[in-house]
Amino acid sequence: MTDIPAPELSKAYDPSQVEEKWYKFWMEQGYFKPVIDRNKKPFVIIMPPPNVTGELHLGHALTATLEDIMIRWHRMKGEPTLWLPGVDHAGIAAQVVVERMLAKEKKTKYDLGREAFTRRMWEWANSCRETIRKQHMKLGASCDWDREVFTLDEGPSLAVRTTFKNLYDKGLIYRGERIINWCPRCHTAISDLEVDHKDLSGHLWHIKYPLADDPTRFVTVATTRPETMLGDVAVAVHPDDERYRDLVGRTLLLPLVDREIPIVADSVVDMTFGTGAVKTTPAHDPTDFDIASRHNLPLLNIFNDDATLNKNAGRFAGMDRYAARKIIAEELARMGLLALVQDYSHSVGHCQRCATVTEPLASRQWFVRMEALAKPAIEAVTSGRIKILPERFIKQYLNWMENIRDWCISRQLWWGHRIPVWYCRSCGEVIVSIDFPTQCTKCRSTDIEQDPDVLDTWFSSGLWPHSTLGWPNKTADLDYFYPTTVMETGYDILTFWVSRMITMGLENTGKIPFDTVYLHGLIRDEKGEKMSKVKGNVLNPLALIDKFGTDALRFGITTGNSPGNDIKLSENRLEAGRNFANKLHNAGRFVIAALAKAEKVPPVYPRDLPAEDRWILSRLSRTISQVAAYMEDLQFGEAERTVHDFIWGEFCDWYIELAKIRLQSGTLPSPVSVLLKILDESLRLLHPFMPFVTEELWQHLRKYLTNPPESIMVADYPKADKAVVDAAAEALVEELIEAVRAIRNVRAEHKVEAGRWIAAEIHAGELKASLDRYRATIETLVRVRPFEIIADRFIGESDMARIVLVLKDLEVVLPLSGMIDQEAESRRQATELAETESQVARLSAMLSNADFLAKAPPLVVAKEKAKLEALQDKLKRLKG
């Protein structure tokens, strides 16, 4: 393996000069490819395949970042690690995109024909695949690109046909007439999950149907869609409804078409809705379909595929559904049969892809019987074999699975997996086959044709974890990498996709498809609103990378975030990520420059080191422990925040500043060995989250390390060293930091010039001897002179002559003479007291909140409790 030579580190961090270079290096070295090792358990993620509908959006960036964090972490832990990438053909979603492109050319798919249209779809899909691959690379995704899979590749196609055949042979796939959701724009059936329900303002029309044998008497029905009355085959009433008991069994004359329809009694009717009499249109309503099944009523479809009325609508045939609604209402009013029109708001289904209002439609489609398949999938979660994070989504999963309906899997599209069914024109035989037959299996006729429909895209997606690894063939990948480890995806497709992967995985392999389901939230704008092109609040991830860098984008969309929680993203978060990368870069330059000047870099022996060295080593060990706990708990946002707080808040802001003073003064021992150790382990700790800046700095650090690997990517992830944990050193340095910070705050509040010296006393009690060593350090950091460290504790309050700063284990006394405005100091004291009281109240409320205690990680709860105790102690002393 060859290294990339490390030139002199630039003064400013420029992501554009770094990211492409290191990604190319990683690819050339083959770091993304796992090696099968039967002595080790692999860590496996199968990428949720983005749709070939265009470019990646921020949701994809979040998915890629979270999965890359997991993959890089486990790779650094020495595990065989597979992240298998892929892309979904997307069925209806992709077809809609290409049809819109054709519309701009003033063409339709019918102008091209099925074969030419399919070629056009493949051209579009292949261009999208290339774009998506490059964008994932830009995001730093360390996938095994040699294993990339497309849902229409031969492997997944074979898996689809095999699954269909197996389920059909078991009687779990059937063809039947059922009510489905029909999209008039897409000309296809769509599943319940692909329908968005929106509340619309409309009307409730009360229509009088005359009795056939007594036109002077009427039964009044109420409907939100008067045009569907043309498909009525009955009127249903409740058997206990006294108003209609004597009418059951008689017939009504359907207005406008003069067709006789019966009055039937059915207990499903709600006597309190409308008039208690319900028009029954079984071809266009699921409840009416069930009524018709129980009463042997016919189905009468009155709609064409485009939602115009068909020949069964008589003289209204050819009309658009809404035009017919208006004319029918007007004619009923003229006939005196429109009893009442009420304003009425109700939920109306819309196609998720094109936003067209859908029509419930009785149609002959292919279905999967789901009840038997759902039972093992329910058990897999309730038994704990599959974990869903966060756990609150288990209820949603179980509710869906326990009330599951048969799944309509056929789609009237041209793009997708063709249903593997052939019909013999000679004898009518139905042939279901994995292979492509050339003749009828019954009569040997060659006059056969394949079913024109394709499968719901979720059918092939449901096979994704095992079809990508070679199933139904017995491949080495399937044997070693399946079941996979984590399925990371958005909570919004738990029922669409995750439930189906569990169901189909168990059915096809007898094994769970993954151990853990990690559900991330949605990325919203800074106001918490969903991003949309209409609102103009969409942020393009590639544009953000160009502006802030990949590491900054990854930082902005993940830091501090927890599973299942939505993210409010603003450019401020991205600026924070860029600032952090710059801060780290500057720290790296300082450490590397110090190492270059050092004559030698001896090993680190903590017992022989000054307190600040022992403090930073102890804090590093505690940070590593906390990060490990968060990572094991899949709390990646909290882990990243913890690393950030250590690097910025402790290493950069304090330890490096203390080290600078020692280096400038030549005080021994030199801090270079500790600087090297802390920077090395900090970079490795941060690498899964911000891979590019860490690789860039680590490559400059390599020559000072003992037997380092070629890349930080394959270096060991840091492990905590309990032997260096030093509570005494931590307590001392934290008091030092608090004292310096407190004096700086006073100087800032009272606008004391930066170069001006002020007098100060620190009443340190038992800490005096330890703090004496830092006298010159404190003088330098906060410009205090004369300055004394006193062995007693100060008892007293701020007054007209002095400011008293009450810290945890010491007091800082600053004489006021010539330094500050007395009234301003009184206000400062009052403000400090009020702020402390407010913080105590806020933390007390949070820690008494049962919801917070149940959902927050234990480490977060413990940290907040410790913070509250410290504030309560401070408040007590402030009040005297």
N, C-alpha and C positions, 0 to 999 in steps of 0.2 A: 504494500500500500504506500502511496505517496502523499506527502503532506502538501498543503498549500503554504508557501513561505509567508511568514507573518511580517509585513513591512512595519515601519514605525507607526504606532497608533496615532490616528488623526486627532487633532485638537477637539473637533466636534464630531458627534456621532451622526453619520449620514446613512440611514437605512438603505437607500438606493444603491450605495456602493458595497453593501454587505450581503443583502438577502439572497440575490440570485447566485452570487459566488458560492455561498455555503450550501445552498440547496443542491446545486450542481455537484459539489464535492460529496455530499451525503449520498446522492444517487450513484455517483461513480464508484464509491466505496462499497455499495451494496448493503448499506446499513438497514434499509427498510425491509430486507428479505429475511424471514425467519429460517432457522435451520431446525429440522425435526430432530429432537433429542428425546428418546423414549424414557430417559431418566428424569425428565423435567416436565411439569405440567405447563402447557402453553397458556398465554393470555391472548384472547381472540375477540376482536370486534369486526363485525361485518357492517360496513358503512350503509346507513339508510340511503338508498339510491336517489339522487336528485332527479327530477323530471327533465326530459329533453324539451323544455318549453322556453328556454332562453338562458340567461346568465344566473349565477348564484346570487342569492340575496343575503341579508344579514342573518336570517334564520339558519341558512346553510353555513355561514361563517361561524355561528355559535356551535352548531353541531360538530363541524370540523375541528374547532379549537378544543372543545371538551374531550372529544375522542383522541385528539393528538396528545393532550395532557396525559390521559390515561396510558396511551401507547408508549410515549417517551418514558414515563415513570416506570412502567413495568419492564421496558427494555433495559433501563439503567439498573434495574434490580436483578438483571441477569436471566430473565425468563425468555423462552422462545416466544416471540411476540408477533402476531399476525393482525394487520389491519387491511382487510380486503375491500378495495374500492369498487364501485359499480354505479350504473346509471339506469334509470327506469324509462321504458318506452312511453309511459304515461297515458296510453289509451286516448280517452276522450279529450283530456287536457291538451295533449300535443296536436291531435287532429283539429281541434278548434283553432289553435294558433296558425296552422298551415292553411286552413280554410279562410281565415281572415286575410292571410297574405294573398291567396288566390282572388279574394273579393276585390282587392286593390287592383288586380289585373283584369277585373270584370269577368272572372271565371268562377265556376263552381267545381266541386269534385266530380260531378256528373259529366262536365265538359271533358275532363281528362279520362274518365273511366277508372275502374278499380286498379288495374295493373299500373297505369301511368301515375295515378295518384299515390299508390304505395311507393313507387320509385321516388316520387317527390318527398314523401314522408321520410324515406331512408336518407335522402340527401340532407334534409333538415336535421334529422336525429344525429347523423355523423358529425355535422358541423357543431352541434350543441355538445356532443361528447368531447370533442377536442377543446372547446371553450371551457367546459366544466373542469376537465383535467388540468388545464393550465391555471385556472383560478384556484383550484385546490393546492396546487404547487405553490402558488403565490402566498397562500395562507400558511405555508409551512407544513402541510399535511404529510406525515411520513408513512404513506401507504405503500404497499407492495404493488407497484403499478403493473408488474408483469402478470398479476392475477386479476386485473380489472375485468369485470363482467357486465354485460348488457342484458337486460331481461329478455331480449329477443334473440340472444345468442343460441347456438345449437344446444348447449348444455342445459340451460334453463328451459328451452323449448321442449326438450325430451322429458324433463321433470314435470312440466305442465301436462303433457300428453299422458304420461304414466300415471300421474295423480288422478286425472279425469277418468281414465280407464278403470283404475282400481276402485274409485268411489262409485262409478257406474255399475261395476260388477257386484258391488256390495249392496246395491239398491239405494245408495246415498245421493246419487245424482239422478234426477228425473226431469222429464219435460212435461209441463202442464200449463194450464191456463189459470193465471192468478192476476190479482190487481198489482200493477207495478207503477212506478213513477216514470212518466214519459216526458222527455224534453222535446218540444216541437221544433226547437231550433237545431239541436244536435241530432234529431231523428233517431233517438235510442232510448232504451230503458236505462234508468240509473237507480242506484240503491238508495235506501232511506238515508244513509249516511252522507250521500252526495246531494241532499236537498237542504237548502237553507230556508228556514221558516221565518217570514217577516210579517209583522202586523200591518195590515192595510185597512184603510177606511173604505167601506162599501155599503151595500144595502141588503136588507132582508125583505124579499118579496113574498107576500102572502097570496097564494093563488087558489082559486076555487075550482075544484074538480066536481062536475055534476054526476049524480048517480045515473047509470045507464038506463035504468028502468023508471026513473023519476027525476027528470031534468030540473025540477023545481027545488030539489034538495042538493046540497053540496057538502063535500069534505074539503076543508081548507088546509093546505100544506104551506110550510115556510121554507124558503131556499135562498142561498146566497148566489146560486148560479141557475137562473131560470132557463138558459139555453139547454141544460141537461135534461129538462123535462121531456124532451123529444125521445130520450132513451129510457123513460120510465116503463117499468113492466108491472108495477104494483104500487099500492100505498099501504104502509105498515102502521099498525097501532098496537098499543100494549094490551094484552089480554084482560088486564084488570081495569082498563079505562072504561068507566060507565058510559062515557059520551058516545062510544063507538061500538059497544058490545053487540048491538042488534044489527050492525052493518057488516060485521066480519063475514066473509064468504060472498058478499054481493060485489058487483063490478061498478067501476067508474068509467066515464067517457073522458079520455085524455084530451084536453083542449088542443086546438090547432091541428091535430092529426086524426081526431075522432077514432082512436083505437081503444077498445075496451080492456081495462086492467083490473085485477082483483084487489080486494081489501083483505090483507092477511094480518093475523095476530102474531106478534113476536115480542118476547120479553126484553129484547135489547133496546126497544124504543123508550126514550125518555119522555114521560108524560108531561114534564114541566117545561120542555123546550117548545117554543112556538105554540102551535095548536095541539101538540100531542100526536098529530098524524104526520108521517114522514114519507115523502116521495121516495120510491125505491128505484135506483138507477144502478144495477149491479155491475155494469160494465165500466162504471166511472166512479165508484166509491167502495172502499174496502169493507165498511160495515154493511152496505147494501149487498155486496158480493156474498157475504156470509149469510145474510137473510135469504138471498136467492138460492143458496146451496141447501138451506134447511127446508125450503118450500118448493123446490124443483121449478124455479122460475127461469126463464130464458135470459141470456145475455144479449144486449142490443147495443153495439158500439156505434156511436154517431159521429166519431171524429176520424179524420184523416191524420196521417203522420205529422202534418204541419199545423194541426189544431184548427183547420177549417172543417166544416161539417160535411159528412159524406152522404151517400144516397139514402141511408136510413133516416136522414133528417127530412126527407121529402122535399118540399118546395124551398127549404132553407139550405139545401145542399150547395156547397161551394162557398158559403159565407164564412168570413172570419168569426171566431167564437164570440168576440166582443161586439162585433156588428150585429150578429144574430141575437145576442142578449138584448141589445137596445130595441131591435125591431119586435122581438117576441114580447117584451114588456109593454111596448106601445100597443100591439094588437090585443093583448090580454086586457089592457085598460079599456080599449074601444069596445070589447065584447062584454065589459062589466064583470070580468072574472079576476081582476086584480083588486083584492080586498084592502090591501094595506102595503105601503112601502116604508120601511124604517131604516134610519141610518144605523150602520152596524159595522163594528171593527172586528176583524177575525184574522187568524193566522193563515197565510197563503204560502205554499211551497214554491221555491225558485231553484232552478238549476245552479249548482255551485260554480259551474264552469262559465256559463254564459249569462246568468241572471234572468233567463226567461222563466215565466211562470209555468210550472209543470202541470201535467194533467194526470190524475189517477186513471189508469186504463187497464181493462182486462185484456191480457195479451198472452200468447203462447210463448213461453220462455223456458230456459234451462235453470234449474234450481238445485241447490245443495240442501239436503236435510241436515239441519244443524244441531238438533237437540242431543243426539247421541254423541256427536263429535265434541260438543261443548263440555260434557261431563268430565272427561279427563283433564281438559284445560282449566276447569274450575278447581279440580282437586290439586293440580300442580301449584296453584297459587295459595289455596287455603292451607295446604300442608307445609308451605314454606319452601318447597323445592325451587320455586321461582320467587324472587323478592322483587317487589315493585317499590321504587323510591320516587317521591315521598309516599309513605304508606297510606296517606289519605286517598290516593287514587285507586287503592284496592277496592273500595266500595263501588266506585264507578265501573270498574272492570267486572266485578261480580254481578252488579245490577244488569249490565248489558248481557253477560253470558247466561245468567239465570232466566232471562226473559227473551232469549234469542228467537228470532223467526227464521224460516227458511231463507236462504240467500239466493237472490236472483243473480246469476253469474253470466248471462248472455247479454251482449251489447250489439246493437245494430250499427256497427262501425266498420270501417275498412282497415283500420290500423290496430294491430294487436295480434294476440295468439288466436288463430282460427280454431273454432271448436272442432275437436277431432272426431267428428261424426259425419258419416256419408250416407246418402239415401239412394237406394236402387230404384231407378225409374221403371224397371221391368217388373219387379215383384213387390216393391214397397218395403223391402228389408231395411232396417236401421243398423248400420255398421259402426261400432265404436272401436277405434283401433289406435294403438301407439304408433305403428308404422303407417305409411301412406298406401292404402290398398289400390290395386289396379282393376279389381273386379269384385262383384258381389260374392260374399261368403256363402250365400244360400243358393242362388241360381246361376252363378258364374258369369252373369252379364257384365259387360264392361261399361254399360250405360249407368254410371254412378256419378253423383255430384256431392261436393262437400257442403255442409251447413254454411251459409253465408256469414253467420254472426261470428263475432270474436268474444273472448272471455273478458270479464271485468278485470281491469289491471291489477286489482288487489288479489286476484287468484294467483297470478304468478308472483306477486310481491309476498304473498303468504308463505311461499316456498323458499324465500330468499336465503335464510341461514344455511339450509342444507343443499339447495340447488347450486349455489355458488361454489360449494366445495366438492361437487361432482355427482351428488345423488341424482338418479338411482344407481349409478355405477359405484362400485366399491373402490374408491380412490384412496391413496395414501393420505391426502389432505382431509378427506371426510373422516377417516379412521382416527387421525391424530388431533385435528382441530375442532371436531364436533363432539359434544355440544360446545357452542361458543360461550364466551364469558359474560359480556355485557352487551345489551342492546340499548343504545343511547338514542333517544329521539324526543320529539316534542309531545307534550301531554295531550295536544289536540288530536293526535291520531292513535291514541290508546285503543279505541274500539275499531277504528278503520283498519289498522294494520297489526298492532301488537297482538291483539286477541287472535287474529287469523294466523299469525306466525306460530303462536303457541298451539293452536288447534291443529294446523296442518303438520307442524313438526312432530307432534306426538303421534298423529295418524300415520305419517310416512316412515318415521324412523323408530318409533317407540321410545324416543328420548326427548327430554325438554330441549328446546332450541338454544336456550341461554340460561345462565344462572340468575342474572340480575337485569331488571328493566330500570334504566335511569331516565327519568322524564325531566326535560328542561322546560323552562317557561318561554313565553313569547318576548321578543324585543319590541318595545314600544318607544314612542318619542319621549322627550323630557317631561311632557305633561301627563304621561301615562296613556296617551291615545294610540290606537293601533295605526301603524304606518300604512299609508295608501297613496297612490299616485294622485287620486282626486284631491286629497288634503294637501298634497305637496310636501309631506313630511318624511318622504322616503330617503334613507341614506344608502348610498351605493358603497358596498364594502371595498371595491377596487379603488374608487375615488378616495376613500378614507385612507387606504393603504398608501396611495401616492402622496397624500398630504401628511400623514402622521407616522407611517411605517407599520409593518405587519405586527410587530411586538406590541405597539401601542394599541392597535385595534384589538388584538387578543386580550390584552390587559383590560381594556375598557368594557368589553362585553362579558367578562367572566369574574373579575375581582369582586369579592364580597357577595357574590350571588350564590343562592342555594337551590337545590333541585326543586322543580315545580313552580318556582317564583318568577314572575315576569320581571323584565329588566327595563328600567327607564334609561335610555341612552341619549346622551347629549355630547356635543363636541368637547365639553369640559372634561368628561371622563376620558376621552381620547387624548386631550392635552395632558391630563394627569399621567397617562401611560407614556406619552412621549417624554415628559419631564423626568419620569422615573428612569427611562432608558438613558437619557442624558446624564442624570445624576450618577447612575451606575458606571457609565462610560468615564466620567470624570474621576470617580473613585478608582476605577481600574487604571487610568493613566497615572494617577498619583502613586499607587502601589507598585506598578511596574517600573516607574521611574526610580522609586526608592530601592527596589530590588536591583536595578541596573547599577546603582551607585554603591551598593553594599559589597564589601569585600567577600563576605560569605553569608550563607543563610543557614544557621545551625538548626538542629531539631528543636521542637518546642517541648520544654519541660515545665508544666504549669506550676509546680511547687516553687520553682525558683523565680517566678515572674512577679512583676509589680501588680498591684490590685486591679488596675484597669485592664491588663492583659488577662488576668484570671476572670475578671468580670465578663469580657467579651467572649471568651471561650465558654464560660458557663452559660451565658445568654444564647450562644450559638447552639449548644447542646440542648437546652430547653426548647429552643425554636424548632430544631430538628425533630424532637419528640412530639411537639404539638402538631407540626406539619404532618408527620407520619400518622398520627391519630386521625387528623382530618382527612388525609388521603385514603386511609383504610375505610373511613366512614363515607367516602365519596363526596365529601364536602370540599370540593376543589376551590370554590370561590373563597372560602374561609382560609384554606391552606395558602392560597396565593396572597391574600391580604396579610397573613402572618409573616410570610417571607418578605413582602414589601416593607412592613413595619420594622422588621429587624434590620434589613439592609439600609433603608433610608433613615429610620429614626434612631438606631443604635450604632450601626457600623459607620455610616457616612457622617451623620451629624455630630457624633460624640467620639467614637474611638479614633477615627482618622484625625479629628482635630487634636485630640490628646497626643496621638502619635506624632503629628507635625511638630509639636512643641519639643518632644523628646529628640526627634531627629535634628531639629535646628540647634538644640543646645548640646547635642552629642551625649545625652544622658544614657548610661548603660543600665540594663541590657537594651540593645536596639530592638525596636518593635517589628523589624522587617519579617521575622519568622512568623509572628502572629498575623501580621498583615497578609502574608502569603496564604496561610492556612484559612483565614476567615474568608478572603476573596475566593479562593478555590472552592471551598465548600458552599459558599453563598451562590456562586455561579451554577454549581451543580444542582443546588436546591431549587434554583429559579428556572433552570433550563426547560423543563416540560412546559412551562407557562410562556416564557419569552425565549424561544430557541436561538434567534439570530444574534442578538446583542451578546448573549452569554457565550455562544461559540466564538464570536469575534474576539472577545476579551480573553477567553480561556486559551485560545491559540497563542496569544502573546504571553500567557502565563506558563505555558507548557514547559518551556526550557528550564524553569526554576523548580519543577516538580520531579519527583522520583518515579521513573518508569511509567510515564503517563501513556494512555492509549492515544490513537491518532485523532480522536474527536471527543469532545465533551459528551456527545450523544451516546457513546458506548462506555463512558466512565461510570464508576459505581455511584449510585445515589447515596448521599450522606447518611450515616447512621449516628445516632446520639452516643456520646461517650459520658456515661454517668460519673466516671471518675473525675471529670473536670468541673462538675457542678459545684459551685462555691457560693453558698448563701451569704457568707460574711462579705466576700468581695462584691457581690451584687448589691447588698445593703449599703455598703460604703460608697460605691460609685454612683448609685442612684441618689443618695443624699447629696453628693457632690454635684451631680447633674441638676437636681432640683434647686440647689442653692444658686448655681450659675444661671439657670433659667429664670428664677425669681428675681435676681438682681437685674438681668437683662430686661425683664418685663417692666420693672420700675423705671429703668433708664428710658425705655421706649415710651411709657405712659407719660413721663414728665419731660420728654423731649430733651434729654441730656445729650449734648453733642458727643459724637462717636469718639473723638480724641480726648475728651475731658476725663480726668481722674476724679473719683469720688471716694470718700471714706467709707469703711465698712467694718463691722464686727460679725463674726460667726461664733455663736455660743453653742459649742459642740458636745459638751459633757464628755461622755466616755469615748466619743469619736475623735477627740482632739488629737491624740497621738497619730492616728491614721490620717487625718486630714492635713496635719502639718506638712506631710510630704508633698501636698498639692498646693501649698501656699503660692508658689510662683505661678503655677498653672492657673489658679483662680484669678490672681492679679492680671495675668495676660489675657484671659478670656473675657473678663468683664471690667478691666481697667479700674481696679480699686486700690487706692493708696492714700493715706495710711490704712493698713489692713491688719486685723488681729483675729486669731483663732483662740477662743477662750474656753477653759476647761469646765466652766459651769453652764447651767441652763438659764435662760433669761426669763424672768417672770415680770410681765408688764405688757402694756398695750401701746399702740401707736398714739402719739400725741403731737403737740405743736412743735416738738423738738426733734422727733425721730419717726422713722417708719420701722415697724416691727413686722417681719415676715415669719409667720408660724409654719414651719415645715414638719415633716414626720418626726425626725429625731434631733432636730436642732432649730435654732432661731437665728435669723439674720437681722441685724440692727443697722439701719442706714441713717446717719445724722442728716437732718433736713437743712441745716444752715447753708444758705447760698445755693441750694439745689432745686427746691421745688416750691410750688404754690401750695400753701397750707390748706386752702379750701379744696383744691383739687385732690389733695391727699385724703381729706375726709370723704370726698365723693368716691375715691378709689376704694377706701375701706368699706364703705357702704355697698358699693358695687360687688366687691369680692364676697362679702357676706351674703348678699342676695343671690349671686350666681351659685355659690356653694349650696345654699338652701334649695335652690331650684334643681340642681343636679341631684341632690339627695332625694328630693321629692320624686323626680323622674325615675331614678333607679329603683326607689322603693316601690313605686307603682308597677314598674315593669317586672320586678321580681316577685310581685304578688299576683301577677297575671297568669292564670292557669294555662292559657293558650300558649303564651310565650314559653313557659317552663316545659310544656309538652313537646313543642316543635323545635326549640333551639337545641343545638348540640350541647352536651354536658360541659364541654370545655368553655363554651361561650358563657353559659350560666355561671360557672365557677369564677370566670374572669370578672363578670359584672358584679358578683357578690363581693369579691375582693376590692373592687373599685369603690363600692358603696361603703364598706367598712373604713377605708382610708379617708373618704370624704366626710363620714360621720365624725371621725376623730379630729379632722381639721376644723370642722364646724364647731365642735366643742371648744377647741382652743381659741378660735376666732371670737367666740362669745365670752371668753374669759371665765 
